[in-house]
Amino acid sequence: MKRKTDDEMPIGKLTPVKDILPPPDRLMMPRDEVKVTIALSRRSITFFKTQAKRNHSKYQRMIKEVVDRYAAHYTGR
């Protein structure tokens, strides 16, 4: 008779692993953000949505990154 095995259960000797992850409150650094409403051209939004889809990202995040880099460049950061 064959022994039944559960694919979800580990096989072999288990070894404890040290927890190296920081606590949840330190995983994401708080950013100084302000919510705004902005009107952009349809062409710009289409561009960012297309690029975001290709790069498996979010278009709002890409727009925010472009604005942040522009501001950093011209403020000398």
PyMOL Python script that loads the backbone (N, CA, C, O; Angstrom):
from pymol import cmd

cmd.read_pdbstr("""\
ATOM      1  N   MET A   1       0.844  -1.183   0.000  1.00  0.00           N
ATOM      2  CA  MET A   1       0.000   0.000   0.000  1.00  0.00           C
ATOM      3  C   MET A   1       0.891   1.249   0.000  1.00  0.00           C
ATOM      4  O   MET A   1       1.837   1.346   0.782  1.00  0.00           O
ATOM      5  N   LYS A   2       0.580   2.192  -0.876  1.00  0.00           N
ATOM      6  CA  LYS A   2       1.354   3.433  -0.973  1.00  0.00           C
ATOM      7  C   LYS A   2       0.998   4.355   0.183  1.00  0.00           C
ATOM      8  O   LYS A   2      -0.138   4.400   0.655  1.00  0.00           O
ATOM      9  N   ARG A   3       2.027   5.097   0.625  1.00  0.00           N
ATOM     10  CA  ARG A   3       1.770   6.127   1.642  1.00  0.00           C
ATOM     11  C   ARG A   3       1.209   7.355   0.957  1.00  0.00           C
ATOM     12  O   ARG A   3       1.681   7.749  -0.110  1.00  0.00           O
ATOM     13  N   LYS A   4       0.222   7.950   1.554  1.00  0.00           N
ATOM     14  CA  LYS A   4      -0.345   9.186   1.014  1.00  0.00           C
ATOM     15  C   LYS A   4       0.535  10.361   1.450  1.00  0.00           C
ATOM     16  O   LYS A   4       0.969  10.430   2.599  1.00  0.00           O
ATOM     17  N   THR A   5       0.788  11.274   0.524  1.00  0.00           N
ATOM     18  CA  THR A   5       1.551  12.471   0.861  1.00  0.00           C
ATOM     19  C   THR A   5       0.694  13.692   0.547  1.00  0.00           C
ATOM     20  O   THR A   5      -0.115  13.696  -0.381  1.00  0.00           O
ATOM     21  N   ASP A   6       0.898  14.706   1.340  1.00  0.00           N
ATOM     22  CA  ASP A   6       0.187  15.965   1.145  1.00  0.00           C
ATOM     23  C   ASP A   6       1.169  16.936   0.493  1.00  0.00           C
ATOM     24  O   ASP A   6       2.203  17.258   1.078  1.00  0.00           O
ATOM     25  N   ASP A   7       0.853  17.400  -0.707  1.00  0.00           N
ATOM     26  CA  ASP A   7       1.755  18.298  -1.426  1.00  0.00           C
ATOM     27  C   ASP A   7       1.958  19.631  -0.718  1.00  0.00           C
ATOM     28  O   ASP A   7       2.924  20.343  -0.994  1.00  0.00           O
ATOM     29  N   GLU A   8       1.069  19.965   0.176  1.00  0.00           N
ATOM     30  CA  GLU A   8       1.168  21.237   0.887  1.00  0.00           C
ATOM     31  C   GLU A   8       2.122  21.146   2.081  1.00  0.00           C
ATOM     32  O   GLU A   8       2.581  22.173   2.582  1.00  0.00           O
ATOM     33  N   MET A   9       2.416  19.963   2.528  1.00  0.00           N
ATOM     34  CA  MET A   9       3.262  19.775   3.715  1.00  0.00           C
ATOM     35  C   MET A   9       4.723  19.716   3.291  1.00  0.00           C
ATOM     36  O   MET A   9       5.038  19.227   2.206  1.00  0.00           O
ATOM     37  N   PRO A  10       5.629  20.220   4.155  1.00  0.00           N
ATOM     38  CA  PRO A  10       7.056  20.172   3.835  1.00  0.00           C
ATOM     39  C   PRO A  10       7.570  18.730   3.884  1.00  0.00           C
ATOM     40  O   PRO A  10       7.021  17.874   4.578  1.00  0.00           O
ATOM     41  N   ILE A  11       8.621  18.497   3.137  1.00  0.00           N
ATOM     42  CA  ILE A  11       9.246  17.187   3.111  1.00  0.00           C
ATOM     43  C   ILE A  11      10.642  17.335   3.700  1.00  0.00           C
ATOM     44  O   ILE A  11      11.380  18.245   3.324  1.00  0.00           O
ATOM     45  N   GLY A  12      11.006  16.455   4.610  1.00  0.00           N
ATOM     46  CA  GLY A  12      12.339  16.482   5.190  1.00  0.00           C
ATOM     47  C   GLY A  12      12.384  17.244   6.499  1.00  0.00           C
ATOM     48  O   GLY A  12      11.357  17.639   7.051  1.00  0.00           O
ATOM     49  N   LYS A  13      13.616  17.442   6.986  1.00  0.00           N
ATOM     50  CA  LYS A  13      13.833  18.124   8.259  1.00  0.00           C
ATOM     51  C   LYS A  13      13.612  19.632   8.102  1.00  0.00           C
ATOM     52  O   LYS A  13      14.070  20.238   7.134  1.00  0.00           O
ATOM     53  N   LEU A  14      12.918  20.216   9.048  1.00  0.00           N
ATOM     54  CA  LEU A  14      12.666  21.653   9.022  1.00  0.00           C
ATOM     55  C   LEU A  14      13.738  22.385   9.813  1.00  0.00           C
ATOM     56  O   LEU A  14      14.163  21.928  10.874  1.00  0.00           O
ATOM     57  N   THR A  15      14.170  23.520   9.288  1.00  0.00           N
ATOM     58  CA  THR A  15      15.173  24.344   9.951  1.00  0.00           C
ATOM     59  C   THR A  15      14.605  25.740  10.141  1.00  0.00           C
ATOM     60  O   THR A  15      14.169  26.366   9.175  1.00  0.00           O
ATOM     61  N   PRO A  16      14.605  26.249  11.404  1.00  0.00           N
ATOM     62  CA  PRO A  16      14.106  27.611  11.619  1.00  0.00           C
ATOM     63  C   PRO A  16      14.978  28.634  10.885  1.00  0.00           C
ATOM     64  O   PRO A  16      16.197  28.484  10.803  1.00  0.00           O
ATOM     65  N   VAL A  17      14.340  29.660  10.361  1.00  0.00           N
ATOM     66  CA  VAL A  17      15.042  30.726   9.650  1.00  0.00           C
ATOM     67  C   VAL A  17      14.842  32.014  10.439  1.00  0.00           C
ATOM     68  O   VAL A  17      13.734  32.329  10.872  1.00  0.00           O
ATOM     69  N   LYS A  18      15.935  32.749  10.618  1.00  0.00           N
ATOM     70  CA  LYS A  18      15.861  34.015  11.339  1.00  0.00           C
ATOM     71  C   LYS A  18      14.965  34.995  10.582  1.00  0.00           C
ATOM     72  O   LYS A  18      15.063  35.113   9.360  1.00  0.00           O
ATOM     73  N   ASP A  19      14.097  35.695  11.302  1.00  0.00           N
ATOM     74  CA  ASP A  19      13.213  36.683  10.698  1.00  0.00           C
ATOM     75  C   ASP A  19      14.034  37.929  10.379  1.00  0.00           C
ATOM     76  O   ASP A  19      14.476  38.635  11.285  1.00  0.00           O
ATOM     77  N   ILE A  20      14.236  38.198   9.083  1.00  0.00           N
ATOM     78  CA  ILE A  20      15.072  39.335   8.683  1.00  0.00           C
ATOM     79  C   ILE A  20      14.247  40.520   8.194  1.00  0.00           C
ATOM     80  O   ILE A  20      14.799  41.575   7.882  1.00  0.00           O
ATOM     81  N   LEU A  21      12.932  40.351   8.126  1.00  0.00           N
ATOM     82  CA  LEU A  21      12.088  41.439   7.637  1.00  0.00           C
ATOM     83  C   LEU A  21      11.860  42.475   8.729  1.00  0.00           C
ATOM     84  O   LEU A  21      11.704  42.121   9.897  1.00  0.00           O
ATOM     85  N   PRO A  22      11.840  43.749   8.357  1.00  0.00           N
ATOM     86  CA  PRO A  22      11.532  44.775   9.349  1.00  0.00           C
ATOM     87  C   PRO A  22      10.052  44.709   9.725  1.00  0.00           C
ATOM     88  O   PRO A  22       9.256  44.120   8.994  1.00  0.00           O
ATOM     89  N   PRO A  23       9.676  45.303  10.850  1.00  0.00           N
ATOM     90  CA  PRO A  23       8.263  45.321  11.214  1.00  0.00           C
ATOM     91  C   PRO A  23       7.451  46.093  10.168  1.00  0.00           C
ATOM     92  O   PRO A  23       8.002  46.934   9.457  1.00  0.00           O
ATOM     93  N   PRO A  24       6.153  45.816  10.071  1.00  0.00           N
ATOM     94  CA  PRO A  24       5.321  46.448   9.042  1.00  0.00           C
ATOM     95  C   PRO A  24       5.392  47.967   9.007  1.00  0.00           C
ATOM     96  O   PRO A  24       5.337  48.563   7.931  1.00  0.00           O
ATOM     97  N   ASP A  25       5.514  48.610  10.183  1.00  0.00           N
ATOM     98  CA  ASP A  25       5.545  50.076  10.191  1.00  0.00           C
ATOM     99  C   ASP A  25       6.831  50.641   9.595  1.00  0.00           C
ATOM    100  O   ASP A  25       6.917  51.843   9.345  1.00  0.00           O
ATOM    101  N   ARG A  26       7.841  49.782   9.363  1.00  0.00           N
ATOM    102  CA  ARG A  26       9.101  50.249   8.777  1.00  0.00           C
ATOM    103  C   ARG A  26       9.283  49.776   7.339  1.00  0.00           C
ATOM    104  O   ARG A  26      10.299  50.085   6.715  1.00  0.00           O
ATOM    105  N   LEU A  27       8.318  49.032   6.802  1.00  0.00           N
ATOM    106  CA  LEU A  27       8.440  48.541   5.435  1.00  0.00           C
ATOM    107  C   LEU A  27       8.331  49.669   4.414  1.00  0.00           C
ATOM    108  O   LEU A  27       9.082  49.700   3.439  1.00  0.00           O
ATOM    109  N   MET A  28       7.415  50.579   4.629  1.00  0.00           N
ATOM    110  CA  MET A  28       7.215  51.684   3.689  1.00  0.00           C
ATOM    111  C   MET A  28       7.548  52.987   4.395  1.00  0.00           C
ATOM    112  O   MET A  28       7.020  53.296   5.463  1.00  0.00           O
ATOM    113  N   MET A  29       8.427  53.730   3.776  1.00  0.00           N
ATOM    114  CA  MET A  29       8.785  55.021   4.341  1.00  0.00           C
ATOM    115  C   MET A  29       7.662  56.014   4.039  1.00  0.00           C
ATOM    116  O   MET A  29       7.211  56.116   2.898  1.00  0.00           O
ATOM    117  N   PRO A  30       7.216  56.739   5.052  1.00  0.00           N
ATOM    118  CA  PRO A  30       6.153  57.721   4.786  1.00  0.00           C
ATOM    119  C   PRO A  30       6.668  58.830   3.868  1.00  0.00           C
ATOM    120  O   PRO A  30       7.796  59.303   4.011  1.00  0.00           O
ATOM    121  N   ARG A  31       5.829  59.226   2.937  1.00  0.00           N
ATOM    122  CA  ARG A  31       6.200  60.296   2.016  1.00  0.00           C
ATOM    123  C   ARG A  31       5.302  61.490   2.279  1.00  0.00           C
ATOM    124  O   ARG A  31       4.139  61.349   2.658  1.00  0.00           O
ATOM    125  N   ASP A  32       5.856  62.641   2.073  1.00  0.00           N
ATOM    126  CA  ASP A  32       5.080  63.863   2.230  1.00  0.00           C
ATOM    127  C   ASP A  32       4.297  64.064   0.942  1.00  0.00           C
ATOM    128  O   ASP A  32       4.826  64.600  -0.033  1.00  0.00           O
ATOM    129  N   GLU A  33       3.043  63.637   0.935  1.00  0.00           N
ATOM    130  CA  GLU A  33       2.234  63.701  -0.276  1.00  0.00           C
ATOM    131  C   GLU A  33       1.017  64.586  -0.078  1.00  0.00           C
ATOM    132  O   GLU A  33       0.462  64.684   1.016  1.00  0.00           O
ATOM    133  N   VAL A  34       0.622  65.222  -1.157  1.00  0.00           N
ATOM    134  CA  VAL A  34      -0.569  66.061  -1.178  1.00  0.00           C
ATOM    135  C   VAL A  34      -1.401  65.603  -2.362  1.00  0.00           C
ATOM    136  O   VAL A  34      -0.887  65.500  -3.476  1.00  0.00           O
ATOM    137  N   LYS A  35      -2.672  65.328  -2.139  1.00  0.00           N
ATOM    138  CA  LYS A  35      -3.553  64.922  -3.240  1.00  0.00           C
ATOM    139  C   LYS A  35      -3.986  66.162  -4.008  1.00  0.00           C
ATOM    140  O   LYS A  35      -4.370  67.176  -3.426  1.00  0.00           O
ATOM    141  N   VAL A  36      -3.914  66.054  -5.334  1.00  0.00           N
ATOM    142  CA  VAL A  36      -4.318  67.161  -6.199  1.00  0.00           C
ATOM    143  C   VAL A  36      -5.176  66.627  -7.337  1.00  0.00           C
ATOM    144  O   VAL A  36      -5.150  65.438  -7.652  1.00  0.00           O
ATOM    145  N   THR A  37      -5.921  67.514  -7.934  1.00  0.00           N
ATOM    146  CA  THR A  37      -6.673  67.190  -9.141  1.00  0.00           C
ATOM    147  C   THR A  37      -6.020  67.972 -10.268  1.00  0.00           C
ATOM    148  O   THR A  37      -5.781  69.173 -10.146  1.00  0.00           O
ATOM    149  N   ILE A  38      -5.736  67.289 -11.359  1.00  0.00           N
ATOM    150  CA  ILE A  38      -5.052  67.929 -12.477  1.00  0.00           C
ATOM    151  C   ILE A  38      -5.696  67.436 -13.781  1.00  0.00           C
ATOM    152  O   ILE A  38      -6.043  66.262 -13.911  1.00  0.00           O
ATOM    153  N   ALA A  39      -5.845  68.337 -14.723  1.00  0.00           N
ATOM    154  CA  ALA A  39      -6.388  67.968 -16.033  1.00  0.00           C
ATOM    155  C   ALA A  39      -5.223  67.792 -16.997  1.00  0.00           C
ATOM    156  O   ALA A  39      -4.447  68.720 -17.223  1.00  0.00           O
ATOM    157  N   LEU A  40      -5.106  66.594 -17.564  1.00  0.00           N
ATOM    158  CA  LEU A  40      -4.052  66.296 -18.521  1.00  0.00           C
ATOM    159  C   LEU A  40      -4.691  65.964 -19.866  1.00  0.00           C
ATOM    160  O   LEU A  40      -5.867  65.607 -19.939  1.00  0.00           O
ATOM    161  N   SER A  41      -3.907  66.085 -20.912  1.00  0.00           N
ATOM    162  CA  SER A  41      -4.444  65.775 -22.240  1.00  0.00           C
ATOM    163  C   SER A  41      -4.696  64.269 -22.373  1.00  0.00           C
ATOM    164  O   SER A  41      -4.020  63.453 -21.747  1.00  0.00           O
ATOM    165  N   ARG A  42      -5.655  63.935 -23.177  1.00  0.00           N
ATOM    166  CA  ARG A  42      -5.977  62.520 -23.429  1.00  0.00           C
ATOM    167  C   ARG A  42      -4.748  61.801 -23.982  1.00  0.00           C
ATOM    168  O   ARG A  42      -4.496  60.639 -23.663  1.00  0.00           O
ATOM    169  N   ARG A  43      -3.993  62.509 -24.814  1.00  0.00           N
ATOM    170  CA  ARG A  43      -2.790  61.941 -25.418  1.00  0.00           C
ATOM    171  C   ARG A  43      -1.756  61.555 -24.354  1.00  0.00           C
ATOM    172  O   ARG A  43      -1.140  60.494 -24.444  1.00  0.00           O
ATOM    173  N   SER A  44      -1.566  62.412 -23.351  1.00  0.00           N
ATOM    174  CA  SER A  44      -0.631  62.108 -22.267  1.00  0.00           C
ATOM    175  C   SER A  44      -1.090  60.902 -21.457  1.00  0.00           C
ATOM    176  O   SER A  44      -0.296  60.013 -21.151  1.00  0.00           O
ATOM    177  N   ILE A  45      -2.362  60.877 -21.114  1.00  0.00           N
ATOM    178  CA  ILE A  45      -2.897  59.769 -20.324  1.00  0.00           C
ATOM    179  C   ILE A  45      -2.786  58.465 -21.094  1.00  0.00           C
ATOM    180  O   ILE A  45      -2.419  57.438 -20.523  1.00  0.00           O
ATOM    181  N   THR A  46      -3.102  58.492 -22.396  1.00  0.00           N
ATOM    182  CA  THR A  46      -2.987  57.286 -23.224  1.00  0.00           C
ATOM    183  C   THR A  46      -1.546  56.799 -23.250  1.00  0.00           C
ATOM    184  O   THR A  46      -1.287  55.600 -23.143  1.00  0.00           O
ATOM    185  N   PHE A  47      -0.609  57.730 -23.392  1.00  0.00           N
ATOM    186  CA  PHE A  47       0.810  57.362 -23.387  1.00  0.00           C
ATOM    187  C   PHE A  47       1.189  56.670 -22.085  1.00  0.00           C
ATOM    188  O   PHE A  47       1.775  55.588 -22.107  1.00  0.00           O
ATOM    189  N   PHE A  48       0.858  57.289 -20.943  1.00  0.00           N
ATOM    190  CA  PHE A  48       1.246  56.720 -19.651  1.00  0.00           C
ATOM    191  C   PHE A  48       0.541  55.391 -19.376  1.00  0.00           C
ATOM    192  O   PHE A  48       1.143  54.485 -18.799  1.00  0.00           O
ATOM    193  N   LYS A  49      -0.706  55.264 -19.771  1.00  0.00           N
ATOM    194  CA  LYS A  49      -1.412  53.999 -19.577  1.00  0.00           C
ATOM    195  C   LYS A  49      -0.772  52.887 -20.404  1.00  0.00           C
ATOM    196  O   LYS A  49      -0.632  51.759 -19.930  1.00  0.00           O
ATOM    197  N   THR A  50      -0.384  53.203 -21.637  1.00  0.00           N
ATOM    198  CA  THR A  50       0.266  52.216 -22.499  1.00  0.00           C
ATOM    199  C   THR A  50       1.603  51.786 -21.911  1.00  0.00           C
ATOM    200  O   THR A  50       1.910  50.596 -21.845  1.00  0.00           O
ATOM    201  N   GLN A  51       2.393  52.765 -21.485  1.00  0.00           N
ATOM    202  CA  GLN A  51       3.703  52.457 -20.906  1.00  0.00           C
ATOM    203  C   GLN A  51       3.563  51.665 -19.603  1.00  0.00           C
ATOM    204  O   GLN A  51       4.327  50.734 -19.347  1.00  0.00           O
ATOM    205  N   ALA A  52       2.590  52.041 -18.793  1.00  0.00           N
ATOM    206  CA  ALA A  52       2.376  51.341 -17.524  1.00  0.00           C
ATOM    207  C   ALA A  52       2.002  49.884 -17.772  1.00  0.00           C
ATOM    208  O   ALA A  52       2.469  48.985 -17.072  1.00  0.00           O
ATOM    209  N   LYS A  53       1.168  49.663 -18.759  1.00  0.00           N
ATOM    210  CA  LYS A  53       0.752  48.293 -19.079  1.00  0.00           C
ATOM    211  C   LYS A  53       1.956  47.469 -19.545  1.00  0.00           C
ATOM    212  O   LYS A  53       2.117  46.318 -19.140  1.00  0.00           O
ATOM    213  N   ARG A  54       2.784  48.051 -20.379  1.00  0.00           N
ATOM    214  CA  ARG A  54       3.987  47.356 -20.871  1.00  0.00           C
ATOM    215  C   ARG A  54       4.954  47.016 -19.738  1.00  0.00           C
ATOM    216  O   ARG A  54       5.616  45.979 -19.769  1.00  0.00           O
ATOM    217  N   ASN A  55       5.029  47.891 -18.747  1.00  0.00           N
ATOM    218  CA  ASN A  55       5.993  47.724 -17.656  1.00  0.00           C
ATOM    219  C   ASN A  55       5.363  47.165 -16.381  1.00  0.00           C
ATOM    220  O   ASN A  55       5.993  47.147 -15.324  1.00  0.00           O
ATOM    221  N   HIS A  56       4.123  46.712 -16.491  1.00  0.00           N
ATOM    222  CA  HIS A  56       3.416  46.129 -15.343  1.00  0.00           C
ATOM    223  C   HIS A  56       3.460  47.074 -14.134  1.00  0.00           C
ATOM    224  O   HIS A  56       3.845  46.692 -13.029  1.00  0.00           O
ATOM    225  N   SER A  57       3.058  48.301 -14.389  1.00  0.00           N
ATOM    226  CA  SER A  57       3.067  49.331 -13.358  1.00  0.00           C
ATOM    227  C   SER A  57       1.726  50.052 -13.388  1.00  0.00           C
ATOM    228  O   SER A  57       0.810  49.656 -14.109  1.00  0.00           O
ATOM    229  N   LYS A  58       1.622  51.111 -12.600  1.00  0.00           N
ATOM    230  CA  LYS A  58       0.412  51.927 -12.575  1.00  0.00           C
ATOM    231  C   LYS A  58       0.736  53.286 -13.186  1.00  0.00           C
ATOM    232  O   LYS A  58       1.774  53.883 -12.905  1.00  0.00           O
ATOM    233  N   TYR A  59      -0.178  53.757 -14.028  1.00  0.00           N
ATOM    234  CA  TYR A  59       0.117  54.998 -14.752  1.00  0.00           C
ATOM    235  C   TYR A  59       0.209  56.203 -13.822  1.00  0.00           C
ATOM    236  O   TYR A  59       1.008  57.108 -14.064  1.00  0.00           O
ATOM    237  N   GLN A  60      -0.607  56.227 -12.748  1.00  0.00           N
ATOM    238  CA  GLN A  60      -0.520  57.362 -11.825  1.00  0.00           C
ATOM    239  C   GLN A  60       0.855  57.406 -11.155  1.00  0.00           C
ATOM    240  O   GLN A  60       1.416  58.480 -10.941  1.00  0.00           O
ATOM    241  N   ARG A  61       1.382  56.242 -10.832  1.00  0.00           N
ATOM    242  CA  ARG A  61       2.692  56.177 -10.199  1.00  0.00           C
ATOM    243  C   ARG A  61       3.759  56.687 -11.161  1.00  0.00           C
ATOM    244  O   ARG A  61       4.696  57.369 -10.747  1.00  0.00           O
ATOM    245  N   MET A  62       3.619  56.361 -12.438  1.00  0.00           N
ATOM    246  CA  MET A  62       4.592  56.826 -13.427  1.00  0.00           C
ATOM    247  C   MET A  62       4.537  58.347 -13.578  1.00  0.00           C
ATOM    248  O   MET A  62       5.576  59.004 -13.642  1.00  0.00           O
ATOM    249  N   ILE A  63       3.335  58.899 -13.633  1.00  0.00           N
ATOM    250  CA  ILE A  63       3.190  60.353 -13.744  1.00  0.00           C
ATOM    251  C   ILE A  63       3.800  61.024 -12.517  1.00  0.00           C
ATOM    252  O   ILE A  63       4.508  62.025 -12.637  1.00  0.00           O
ATOM    253  N   LYS A  64       3.525  60.472 -11.339  1.00  0.00           N
ATOM    254  CA  LYS A  64       4.071  61.035 -10.103  1.00  0.00           C
ATOM    255  C   LYS A  64       5.602  61.013 -10.123  1.00  0.00           C
ATOM    256  O   LYS A  64       6.245  61.968  -9.685  1.00  0.00           O
ATOM    257  N   GLU A  65       6.181  59.927 -10.630  1.00  0.00           N
ATOM    258  CA  GLU A  65       7.633  59.811 -10.702  1.00  0.00           C
ATOM    259  C   GLU A  65       8.223  60.849 -11.657  1.00  0.00           C
ATOM    260  O   GLU A  65       9.264  61.439 -11.365  1.00  0.00           O
ATOM    261  N   VAL A  66       7.568  61.073 -12.786  1.00  0.00           N
ATOM    262  CA  VAL A  66       8.043  62.078 -13.750  1.00  0.00           C
ATOM    263  C   VAL A  66       8.019  63.470 -13.111  1.00  0.00           C
ATOM    264  O   VAL A  66       8.983  64.226 -13.227  1.00  0.00           O
ATOM    265  N   VAL A  67       6.926  63.799 -12.446  1.00  0.00           N
ATOM    266  CA  VAL A  67       6.812  65.117 -11.801  1.00  0.00           C
ATOM    267  C   VAL A  67       7.849  65.257 -10.689  1.00  0.00           C
ATOM    268  O   VAL A  67       8.471  66.311 -10.558  1.00  0.00           O
ATOM    269  N   ASP A  68       8.043  64.204  -9.884  1.00  0.00           N
ATOM    270  CA  ASP A  68       9.043  64.245  -8.809  1.00  0.00           C
ATOM    271  C   ASP A  68      10.450  64.458  -9.361  1.00  0.00           C
ATOM    272  O   ASP A  68      11.224  65.248  -8.821  1.00  0.00           O
ATOM    273  N   ARG A  69      10.773  63.746 -10.440  1.00  0.00           N
ATOM    274  CA  ARG A  69      12.116  63.887 -11.027  1.00  0.00           C
ATOM    275  C   ARG A  69      12.311  65.271 -11.634  1.00  0.00           C
ATOM    276  O   ARG A  69      13.392  65.851 -11.529  1.00  0.00           O
ATOM    277  N   TYR A  70      11.275  65.799 -12.264  1.00  0.00           N
ATOM    278  CA  TYR A  70      11.338  67.150 -12.838  1.00  0.00           C
ATOM    279  C   TYR A  70      11.604  68.166 -11.728  1.00  0.00           C
ATOM    280  O   TYR A  70      12.477  69.025 -11.853  1.00  0.00           O
ATOM    281  N   ALA A  71      10.845  68.058 -10.652  1.00  0.00           N
ATOM    282  CA  ALA A  71      11.007  68.986  -9.539  1.00  0.00           C
ATOM    283  C   ALA A  71      12.397  68.858  -8.906  1.00  0.00           C
ATOM    284  O   ALA A  71      13.034  69.861  -8.584  1.00  0.00           O
ATOM    285  N   ALA A  72      12.861  67.615  -8.731  1.00  0.00           N
ATOM    286  CA  ALA A  72      14.185  67.397  -8.140  1.00  0.00           C
ATOM    287  C   ALA A  72      15.276  67.977  -9.030  1.00  0.00           C
ATOM    288  O   ALA A  72      16.232  68.568  -8.529  1.00  0.00           O
ATOM    289  N   HIS A  73      15.144  67.817 -10.333  1.00  0.00           N
ATOM    290  CA  HIS A  73      16.139  68.334 -11.270  1.00  0.00           C
ATOM    291  C   HIS A  73      16.247  69.854 -11.187  1.00  0.00           C
ATOM    292  O   HIS A  73      17.348  70.405 -11.172  1.00  0.00           O
ATOM    293  N   TYR A  74      15.121  70.516 -11.134  1.00  0.00           N
ATOM    294  CA  TYR A  74      15.136  71.978 -11.162  1.00  0.00           C
ATOM    295  C   TYR A  74      15.255  72.621  -9.789  1.00  0.00           C
ATOM    296  O   TYR A  74      15.374  73.842  -9.685  1.00  0.00           O
ATOM    297  N   THR A  75      15.225  71.808  -8.729  1.00  0.00           N
ATOM    298  CA  THR A  75      15.494  72.362  -7.391  1.00  0.00           C
ATOM    299  C   THR A  75      16.895  72.020  -6.941  1.00  0.00           C
ATOM    300  O   THR A  75      17.300  72.392  -5.840  1.00  0.00           O
ATOM    301  N   GLY A  76      17.653  71.307  -7.785  1.00  0.00           N
ATOM    302  CA  GLY A  76      19.048  70.988  -7.482  1.00  0.00           C
ATOM    303  C   GLY A  76      19.217  69.826  -6.528  1.00  0.00           C
ATOM    304  O   GLY A  76      20.272  69.703  -5.907  1.00  0.00           O
ATOM    305  N   ARG A  77      18.225  68.971  -6.388  1.00  0.00           N
ATOM    306  CA  ARG A  77      18.340  67.822  -5.477  1.00  0.00           C
ATOM    307  C   ARG A  77      18.980  66.665  -6.173  1.00  0.00           C
ATOM    308  O   ARG A  77      19.163  65.607  -5.571  1.00  0.00           O
TER     309      ARG A  77
END
""", "prot")
cmd.dss("prot")
cmd.show_as("cartoon", "prot")
cmd.util.cbc("prot")
cmd.orient("prot")
